[in-house]
Amino acid sequence: MMENQKEMLLDMIRAYEFAAVELNLYLDSHPDNQKALNDYNILVSQIAALKDEYEKIYGPLLNFGFGKNVSKERWQWLNDPWPWEYF
C-alpha cells in the first residue's frame, strides 16, 4: 500500500512537471500570454507542494535544491542572457 502511494505521488510530480515544461516552451514564443503565465505559476506552486509532501514522507528527491521558479508580470526567461552570451 505504501509503495503504491509513493509511486502515485511521483507520477503526479512527473505529470505536473511535464505540463510546466510544455508551458515553459509555449511562453518562450508567447511571453505576454497572461493566462499561460498564470497557469505556469500555479503549476510551479503545485509542484513545490507535491515535492514538499513527498520529501516529508519519503525523503529528498534531489541532493540539491532549486528556488521557486515563479515569474511575475511577464515571462522573464527571455530577459536573461543565454549561457553563451556571458563570454
C-alpha positions as CSV (number, residue, x, y, z in Angstrom):
1,M,0.0,0.0,0.0
2,M,2.7,2.5,1.0
3,E,4.7,1.8,-2.2
4,N,1.6,2.5,-4.3
5,Q,1.1,5.8,-2.6
6,K,4.8,6.7,-3.2
7,E,4.5,5.8,-6.9
8,M,1.2,7.8,-7.3
9,L,2.8,10.9,-5.7
10,L,5.9,10.5,-8.0
11,D,3.6,10.1,-11.0
12,M,1.7,13.3,-10.1
13,I,5.0,15.2,-9.7
14,R,6.2,13.9,-13.2
15,A,2.8,14.9,-14.8
16,Y,2.8,18.4,-13.4
17,E,6.5,18.9,-14.3
18,F,5.7,17.8,-17.9
19,A,2.9,20.3,-18.1
20,A,5.2,23.0,-16.7
21,V,7.8,22.3,-19.3
22,E,5.2,22.5,-22.0
23,L,4.0,25.9,-20.7
24,N,7.6,27.0,-20.5
25,L,8.2,26.2,-24.1
26,Y,4.9,27.9,-25.1
27,L,5.8,31.0,-23.1
28,D,9.2,31.2,-24.9
29,S,7.2,32.2,-28.1
30,H,4.3,33.9,-26.4
31,P,5.8,35.8,-23.4
32,D,2.8,38.1,-23.0
33,N,0.2,35.4,-22.7
34,Q,-1.1,36.2,-19.2
35,K,-3.3,33.0,-18.9
36,A,-0.4,30.8,-19.8
37,L,1.8,32.6,-17.3
38,N,-0.8,32.3,-14.6
39,D,-1.2,28.5,-15.4
40,Y,2.6,28.1,-15.3
41,N,2.9,29.8,-11.9
42,I,0.0,27.7,-10.5
43,L,1.8,24.5,-11.7
44,V,5.1,25.6,-10.2
45,S,3.4,26.2,-6.8
46,Q,1.6,22.8,-7.1
47,I,4.9,21.0,-8.0
48,A,6.6,22.6,-5.0
49,A,3.8,21.5,-2.7
50,L,3.9,17.9,-4.1
51,K,7.6,17.8,-3.7
52,D,7.4,19.1,-0.2
53,E,4.8,16.4,0.6
54,Y,6.9,13.7,-1.0
55,E,10.1,14.7,0.9
56,K,8.3,14.9,4.2
57,I,7.2,11.3,3.8
58,Y,9.9,9.6,1.8
59,G,13.0,11.8,1.9
60,P,14.8,14.1,-0.6
61,L,14.2,13.9,-4.3
62,L,17.5,15.6,-5.1
63,N,20.8,16.1,-3.5
64,F,20.5,19.9,-4.0
65,G,17.5,22.3,-4.2
66,F,16.1,24.8,-6.6
67,G,14.3,28.1,-5.7
68,K,10.7,28.6,-6.6
69,N,10.6,29.4,-10.3
70,V,7.6,31.7,-10.4
71,S,7.7,34.6,-12.9
72,K,5.8,37.8,-12.2
73,E,4.1,40.1,-14.7
74,R,5.9,38.8,-17.8
75,W,7.8,35.6,-18.7
76,Q,11.3,36.6,-17.7
77,W,13.3,33.7,-19.0
78,L,13.9,35.6,-22.3
79,N,15.2,38.6,-20.4
80,D,18.3,36.8,-19.1
81,P,21.4,36.4,-21.2
82,W,21.8,33.0,-22.8
83,P,24.7,30.9,-21.4
84,W,26.9,31.7,-24.4
85,E,26.3,35.4,-24.0
86,Y,28.2,35.5,-20.8
87,F,31.5,35.3,-22.6
